[in-house]
Amino acid sequence: MDVDGVYRNSMGRKLILLAFWLVGYALGFFAWLVRAPVISFIETFGLSSDMAGALITGFAGSLVMLVGVVTWSYLSSS
């Protein structure tokens, strides 16, 4: 804590959370734009379009969280 009783890293944490949100939003927006050909490709393996959409969403979400947590750990260790 600094003199005002505020954590010094609070702005850094807010910035990181904002970055997580922006990256997640951008990835979701991009996934929506390319969903039709990707779903068509995944359907060739015998999965339904709902299952293909769920796979795409799960992969995108896990990728954003993995990159976010790794980035945050590198930024907080310095």
Residue pairs with C-beta under 8 A, 6 or more apart in sequence:
1 7
1 8
2 8
12 75
16 68
16 71
16 72
16 75
19 68
19 71
20 64
20 68
23 64
23 67
23 68
24 61
24 64
27 60
27 63
27 64
28 60
31 38
31 56
31 57
31 60
35 53
35 56
38 52
38 56
39 49
39 52
39 53
39 56
42 51
42 52
42 55
42 56
43 49
43 52
47 55
